[in-house]
């Protein structure tokens, strides 16, 4: 199994980067319409005897120079059925579901990763992918897992036929979270190909009617035909979209000044309406005409004066 850890630096302009090596691809970006990766999310995929996992966030308890929290992200890759599945991956997912999604009072994840990846190690490993950096990252990840002191995950029995290929539960329900974890265990054991997602951008109403209406779920079904799809989603109905803001109307004063506020009734001249913009334009043209006339008179006067003095 390969384990990767990601974190942002302390500086204002420093972005998130992997510490001591990174996965071959950021495959989890394929699920960005279902999971807000800047918030809370977990995705597992299993296919052709291999599995991948990505989860965020794990709190570090630290902030950058602007006061923004700095979190850990974890990516795992492995072969289905390997011992690390029950010893590392599933215990990690179980604690994350309990503490991050379930908002448990404990903070084992935060303490374990903060102790294993202090700031000096983060500064040394950010963006560094040399073999010595990879070895240090692996050792520190193993230390974080040992610090968790969680029991080996007990594999559930054979997947019963009564469990649907498409299953969804609610993020806030502890029983649903346990079913989700068991279905993740089936995927990582290689008993089924499929995807498991905690989709904080998805609501209960989105998963009804066989994914027919919500586009991202329909596309997920099309991308994984016949696979086991497991979803933990937000409870209830998707909120109605907020109406677009009403633009503030533009008004004009008698002096030609333009401002924002209440619209006054436009004046009517010769039986037809002139818009405020047209009124402003007409006033501008009149003032330009008077200015040109005054300038012409001034130039004529100067010429006359010069001729008089010369003669």
KOLFI-973563 format. One record per atom (N, C-alpha, C): residue in three letters; z, y, x. Coordinates in pm, whole numbers, plus 50000, padded with zeros to 5 digits. Atoms other than C-alpha are relative to their C-alpha. Layout:
% KOLFI-973563
alaZYX
...
% end
This chain:
% KOLFI-973563
unk500004988150084
unk500005000050000
unk500005012550088
unk500054987249930
unk499215035350117
unk500695010549912
unk499264989650072
unk501505064150020
unk499715013650062
unk500324986549954
unk500625101150043
unk500905009949926
unk499114989950057
unk502835131449984
unk499375013750020
unk500634986849999
unk501695166549903
unk501075010649973
unk499054989150024
unk503605199449921
unk499405013250046
unk500444986649963
unk503035236849944
unk500915005650109
unk499224993849894
unk504185257550241
unk500915011049948
unk499034989750037
unk506735285650245
unk499375013749978
unk500624986950006
unk504345315050281
unk499375003149866
unk500544995550128
unk502955335649994
unk498624994149975
unk501395004350017
unk499335324850055
unk499774985250031
unk500165014049965
unk500005288550146
unk499884991649873
unk500235008550115
unk498625263149899
unk500524985950028
unk499565013849984
unk499495226749840
unk499044992550093
unk500805007949907
unk498315202950110
unk500754986950026
unk499385012949970
unk498915166650202
unk500685000450136
unk499215000649877
unk501435158650473
unk499654987550077
unk500265011549914
unk500245136250755
unk498994990249945
unk501045008850052
unk497105122450590
unk499805001749851
unk500334998250141
unk495365122950253
unk499134988649950
unk500865010750055
unk493595098650015
unk498535003150024
unk501434998249979
unk489865093350044
unk499385009249896
unk500534991550106
unk489275111449714
unk501145004549909
unk499044995250099
unk491185132449463
unk499534995449862
unk500535006250121
unk490295108749181
unk500685005149873
unk499244995550118
unk492975122748946
unk499405012549937
unk500634988250059
unk490895154248898
unk499064996149885
unk500845004550112
unk488715133148664
unk500755000849867
unk499195000150121
unk491605134948415
unk500615013749972
unk499434986650013
unk492205172548429
unk499965005149857
unk500044995750139
unk491285176448060
unk501124993649917
unk498905006850069
unk494185153447965
unk501365003550059
unk498754997449929
unk496815162948223
unk499925013550070
unk499914987549927
unk497855197048349
unk500664997250135
unk499465003849870
unk498245189248718
unk500825011050064
unk499104989549953
unk499945222748774
unk501354999349930
unk498745001850071
unk502675211048539
unk500584986350026
unk499385013349992
unk503895175948467
unk498964989449965
unk501025010050031
unk501645145548488
unk500094987650086
unk500085012949931
unk501195109148585
unk498724993249954
unk501195007750034
unk498005088648600
unk499944987650087
unk500175012849930
unk497485052148694
unk498654994449958
unk501245006950033
unk494145034448715
unk499964986850077
unk500115013249936
unk493454997748793
unk498644994349967
unk501355005450019
unk490034982348846
unk499634991850124
unk500525008449891
unk488484954349056
unk501084996250101
unk498935004849913
unk491824942549194
unk500735010750079
unk499334989249931
unk492944976749318
unk500555010149900
unk499414990050088
unk495125003849170
unk500285012850078
unk499654987049943
unk495835040649232
unk500955007049904
unk498984993150080
unk498665062849111
unk500185014050055
unk499714986249958
unk499315100249118
unk500995005949902
unk499004993950088
unk502355118548984
unk500495013350058
unk499484986849966
unk503755153848986
unk500795005349882
unk499444995849872
unk506175170949014
unk501254992050033
unk498665003949956
unk509155159749217
unk500615012550060
unk499414987449955
unk511415189649263
unk500564998750142
unk499414999649865
unk512355199149618
unk501245008850004
unk498904990650000
unk514905225149517
unk499775012150090
unk500324989149909
unk513115249849747
unk499015009649935
unk500944990050049
unk511145281549688
unk499295006650118
unk500724993249893
unk508525300449883
unk500505014450012
unk499534986449974
unk508865336150006
unk499845009249879
unk500164992250123
unk507775348849663
unk500944995249890
unk499075005150098
unk510385328249481
unk499444989149911
unk500605010650081
unk508015302049337
unk500524986450044
unk499515013349962
unk509315266049325
unk498954992150075
unk500885008649921
unk507825241449573
unk500324985549966
unk499815013750044
unk507325206149443
unk499294990250093
unk500725011049936
unk506325172749590
unk499064993649899
unk500895008750075
unk503335153049460
unk499844987150080
unk500125013049933
unk502885116049537
unk498744992949951
unk501175008350031
unk499675095249551
unk500194986550068
unk499875013649947
unk499745057349598
unk498704992449976
unk501145009050014
unk496925032249654
unk500444986250046
unk499625013449959
unk497324994649666
unk499164989349935
unk500675011650058
unk496104959949578
unk500864994349889
unk499275005350114
unk497054944849244
unk500794987650040
unk499175011649974
unk499934920349268
unk500755000050131
unk499274999349873
unk501194931149612
unk501505002049975
unk498564998250018
unk504994930649663
unk500425014649980
unk499634985950014
unk505024968749690
unk499925004949856
unk500104996150140
unk504114970249321
unk501375000049936
unk498685001150063
unk507544958249208
unk501105006250085
unk498964994749912
unk509454970949512
unk499975015250011
unk500144985649978
unk508105006549532
unk499375007149881
unk500774992250098
unk505475017749280
unk500685000549864
unk499425000150135
unk507075006648953
unk501405006149996
unk498724992850001
unk510645017249046
unk499825015250009
unk500254985649989
unk509245051349147
unk499555005849867
unk500474995350130
unk507395055048816
unk501155000049899
unk498885000750094
unk510495043848624
unk500975011450016
unk499084988949977
unk512755069648787
unk499355013249961
unk500704987750037
unk510115096748742
unk499975001849848
unk500004999150146
unk509795088848370
unk501385003849948
unk498644997350045
unk513565089948335
unk500445014250030
unk499454987149957
unk514305121548532
unk499095011849969
unk500924988850020
unk511175142848493
unk499575001049854
unk500444999850139
unk509795133048153
unk501194999649906
unk498835001250086
unk513115122548000
unk501085010350025
unk499044989449968
unk514995151748161
unk501414994750013
unk498675005649976
unk517885129648270
unk500805009350090
unk499134991149922
unk520885146448430
unk499964996950149
unk500035003749858
unk520425127548758
unk498845006750071
unk501044993749919
unk518325141149043
unk499714991550122
unk500195009049887
unk517735110649260
unk498675002550071
unk501314997649939
unk514045117549314
unk500015012550088
unk499954987549925
unk514615153449422
unk500814998550127
unk499155001649882
unk517435144049657
unk499344991050104
unk500605009549906
unk515535114749809
unk498865006350078
unk501164994249931
unk512325133749887
unk500385012550079
unk499574988349924
unk514095165649994
unk500664995950131
unk499365004749878
unk516165145850243
unk498984994150097
unk500995006649914
unk513155126350374
unk498975009850056
unk501004990249956
unk510885156950403
unk500635013950008
unk499464986549982
unk512895186950530
unk498905009850038
unk501034989949978
unk511075219650587
unk499364999150138
unk500635000949868
unk510565214250959
unk498964988950004
unk501005010750007
unk508785181350885
unk498795004349918
unk501124995250082
unk506695197850613
unk499105009250082
unk500814991049917
unk505585225150854
unk499214992250106
unk500655007749894
unk504735199251119
unk498864991449945
unk500955009850053
unk502785175950887
unk498935005949909
unk500964994450095
unk500945199550650
unk498625001050063
unk501384999449954
unk497215194450697
unk499724992550128
unk500195007549875
unk497715172051003
unk499754985349966
unk500405013550038
unk495975138250982
unk499844990750120
unk500085008649882
unk496315124051333
unk500884987649981
unk499235012450018
unk497685088351371
unk501515002050010
unk498564998049988
unk501095100751487
unk500585006849877
unk499554993550123
unk501345122951179
unk500014990149884
unk500045010150105
unk500345094250953
unk501194990550010
unk498855008949982
unk503035071951103
unk501295006849955
unk498794992850040
unk505685098551055
unk500075001349848
unk500014999050146
unk504615104150694
unk500404986949935
unk499665013150056
unk504825066650622
unk501484997050015
unk498585002549977
unk508295063950777
unk500855008649906
unk499214991150085
unk509545093850580
unk499894995949853
unk500115004850138
unk508155080450252
unk500884987749979
unk499155011950010
unk509865047050314
unk501485003949994
unk498624995350004
unk513105065950381
unk500355005849863
unk499754994650134
unk512755084250049
unk500204988849899
unk499875011350093
unk512275051249863
unk501344993150021
unk498695006249974
unk515335036150035
unk501135008649945
unk498964990850048
unk517355067049943
unk500164999249849
unk499925001150146
unk516515061549576
unk500974989049956
unk499115011350029
unk518435028349580
unk499794994949857
unk500305005550132
unk516655015549269
unk499714985250013
unk500215014449997
unk516474978949180
unk498524996749991
unk501375004950011
unk513264959349214
unk499644998749853
unk500425000650140
unk511264961548892
unk499764985549961
unk500195013550052
unk511364929848685
unk498744999749914
unk501285000450071
unk507824921548573
unk500184994949857
unk499965005250136
unk507394917648197
unk499214987049991
unk500725012550019
unk506054885248059
unk498515002249982
unk501444998850021
unk502424877747990
unk499725009949889
unk500354989750097
unk500744905447800
unk499694993649865
unk500255006350130
unk500974895547431
unk498725005249936
unk501254996250065
unk497814896047223
unk500205010649892
unk499744990450107
unk499524917746961
unk500025014450050
unk500004986449947
unk499644947547196
unk498575005450001
unk501384995050009
unk496564969447125
unk499485004450136
unk500624995349876
unk494084977647401
unk500155015150016
unk499734985749996
unk494615014147309
unk501395002249941
unk498624997750045
unk498295023247288
unk500405014250034
unk499494986549973
unk499935057247258
unk501445001049951
unk498614997150036
unk503545068347247
unk500295014750024
unk499584986049990
unk505505100647255
unk500835001950126
unk499314997249875
unk506755116047578
unk501515000549984
unk498574998250019
unk510165123747432
unk500744987949949
unk499375012050055
unk510865088347304
unk500284990250114
unk499635008949888
unk512785066147550
unk499414986049983
unk500605013250023
unk511535033847386
unk498515000250034
unk501424998949967
unk507935045847416
unk499805000750152
unk500124999249854
unk508515054047782
unk500174986250064
unk499835013549946
unk509715018247843
unk498754991649976
unk501255007150027
unk506615003947674
unk498915004750096
unk500974994449906
unk504505027247887
unk500184993850138
unk499735005749868
unk506195014448204
unk499594985350006
unk500395014250003
unk505644978048101
unk498484998650006
unk501465000849997
unk501954984648041
unk499455004350136
unk500374996749862
unk501695001648381
unk500204987950089
unk499745012149920
unk503234969948527
unk498894989849982
unk501135009350022
unk500474948948366
unk498785004450080
unk501164995049924
unk497844971448524
unk500164997350149
unk499795001449857
unk499394970548871
unk500094985450043
unk499975014349968
unk499834932848851
unk498604993949994
unk501365005150007
unk496094929248788
unk499714992049875
unk500245007650123
unk496444914148442
unk498965006649910
unk501014992850078
unk494204940748294
unk499505011850081
unk500524987549948
unk491934968648407
unk500255010949898
unk499794989250095
unk492605002448258
unk500625012250063
unk499454987049961
unk494245036448271
unk501285002349921
unk498764995750066
unk497755048848193
unk500255014550037
unk499904985549979
unk498365086148150
unk501165005749920
unk499124991350077
unk501175109448055
unk499255013149982
unk500894988750023
unk498955135747898
unk500695011549932
unk499324988750061
unk500805168247847
unk499045009949934
unk500994991950072
unk497555183647717
unk499534993149872
unk500425008050115
unk497275157247442
unk501154999249900
unk499015000850107
unk499075155947106
unk499764987349918
unk500125011950086
unk499765127746860
unk498785000949910
unk501144998550091
unk497145142046627
unk498674997350070
unk501255002249926
unk494515138546903
unk499634985350011
unk500285014149977
unk494855100746931
unk499764992349871
unk500275006650128
unk494355093246563
unk498504998149982
unk501395002450039
unk491135080546411
unk499144995550117
unk500765006549891
unk490075060446718
unk499345009950095
unk500474990349901
unk489675090546949
unk498735007349953
unk501314995350047
unk486835102546726
unk499825015050018
unk500164985550004
unk487585139646732
unk500275006950133
unk499604992949879
unk489265149347057
unk499104995950115
unk501035003149901
unk486515151447318
unk500484993250126
unk499565006549876
unk488485143147638
unk500404985549982
unk499625014050024
unk489905111347483
unk498774991549971
unk501235007550028
unk486505100847354
unk499254997150129
unk500685002249872
unk485025105547700
unk500764990050087
unk499215009949926
unk487905085547851
unk499664986049953
unk500355013050057
unk487105056747616
unk498624995650047
unk501365003349956
unk483435058447712
unk499954996550148
unk499995002649856
unk484245058848085
unk500684986750034
unk499295012649976
unk486515028148054
unk499804990649881
unk500245008650117
unk484855005747791
unk500704986650014
unk499315012950000
unk486954975547701
unk501264999550082
unk498814999849916
unk489794986247931
unk501235003449916
unk498744996850067
unk493454989847836
unk500335014750027
unk499674985949988
unk494245026447770
unk501415002349947
unk498594997950033
unk497905037047765
unk500315014850015
unk499794985550001
unk498965072347673
unk501405003549952
unk498804993250050
unk502225091547647
unk499605014449974
unk500534987050040
unk501485123647457
unk501105008549937
unk499084990950068
unk503185153647301
unk500124996349852
unk499785003250140
unk504695148846957
unk499335010349909
unk500464990950103
unk503135163546644
unk498545003750007
unk501364995350013
unk499995182846568
unk499655009950111
unk500464990049903
unk497915202846813
unk500085013949936
unk499914986650057
unk498715239846760
unk498635006149977
unk501264993050026
unk495985260746605
unk499765010250111
unk500294990149895
unk494205282546862
unk500365014149955
unk499634986250031
unk495455318346876
unk498755008149969
unk501174991750031
unk493105343746715
unk499705009450115
unk500354990749892
unk491185365846956
unk500635013649976
unk499384986850018
unk492825399747019
unk499035009949938
unk500824989950065
unk491575428246804
unk499815011850095
unk500214988849907
unk489945454747024
unk500495013149942
unk499544986950044
unk491465489547008
unk498815009249980
unk501174991550025
unk488965513146844
unk500025012550086
unk500164987849921
unk487625543047039
unk499865011849907
unk500064987950083
unk488175577546891
unk499575011750087
unk500374987849927
unk486965612046987
unk500675012049935
unk499374987950052
unk488705645546953
unk498955010749977
unk500934989150027
unk487165678146845
unk499495006350129
unk500414994349873
unk487015688947210
unk499094990750079
unk500905009149931
unk484895658747302
unk500714989950086
unk499275009649919
unk487695638747468
unk500024986649929
unk500025013550054
unk487565601147423
unk501354993650025
unk498715006849987
unk490755581147361
unk500034987749915
unk499825012150080
unk492135549747196
unk501085002749896
unk499024998050105
unk493975549446870
unk499374998149865
unk500475001350137
unk493365553646502
unk498635006549985
unk501344994750021
unk489765558746395
unk500025009849885
unk500124990250107
unk489115590246195
unk498664998649934
unk501255001150075
unk486445592445930
unk498935008550068
unk501064992449934
unk483125603246085
unk499485011149911
unk500564989250081
unk481705636445975
unk498614996549953
unk501335002250055
unk478625636545761
unk499225013050006
unk500864988349987
unk475775660545830
unk498644996949941
unk501345001250060
unk472635665045624
unk499824986549933
unk500135012050081
unk473425634145421
unk499934987050076
unk500035012949931
unk473435608145703
unk501075000050109
unk498855002149911
unk476145594045933
unk499595000350147
unk500185000049856
unk476365601046306
unk501234993450063
unk498895007349938
unk478465577446515
unk500755009050097
unk499254992049901
unk481245591046743
unk499305000850134
unk500714999649872
unk479205581347050
unk498855010049997
unk501134990650010
unk476225600846922
unk500505014449997
unk499454986550003
unk478405631146848
unk500375004750140
unk499624996449863
unk479765630747204
unk498765003350082
unk501244997649925
unk476245628047345
unk499385013449964
unk500604987450042
unk475015657247136
unk500785011950055
unk499214989049944
unk477935679247247
unk499735001750149
unk500284999449856
unk477245670147610
unk498655006850027
unk501334994149980
unk473565679147577
unk500015015049970
unk499934985750032
unk474395712647413
unk500645007650115
unk499334993349889
unk476795721347694
unk499105000750124
unk500934999949887
unk474205711547955
unk498935010749980
unk501034989850028
unk471615733947785
unk500545014050026
unk499404986949975
unk473995764047787
unk500235002350149
unk499764998649856
unk474865757248151
unk498705003250073
unk501304997549937
unk471185755948249
unk499515014349972
unk500414986450034
unk470495788548063
unk500775010350081
unk499184990549922
unk473395806148234
unk499585000050146
unk500445000849860
unk472235793448574
unk498675007250020
unk501304993249992
unk468715806248504
unk500175015150003
unk499754985550004
unk469995841148414
unk500575004750132
unk499404996249872
unk472105841548730
unk498965000650111
unk501045000249897
unk469135832048949
unk499065011949986
unk500884988450022
unk466935859048789
unk500675012850049
unk499274988049957
unk469635885048852
unk500045001050151
unk499965000049854
unk469905874749216
unk498645004250057
unk501354996449952
unk466115877349264
unk499735014849982
unk500214985750027
unk466015911749102
unk500775008450100
unk499174992549907
unk468855923449324
unk499385000050140
unk500625001049868
unk467095911049639
unk498775008950009
unk501224991750000
unk463825928149543
unk500375014850005
unk499584985950004
unk465615960749467
unk500485004650136
unk499464996349868
unk467445960949799
unk498875001050102
unk501105000249904
unk464255952849989
unk499145012549988
unk500834988350024
unk462265980949831
unk500745012750042
% end
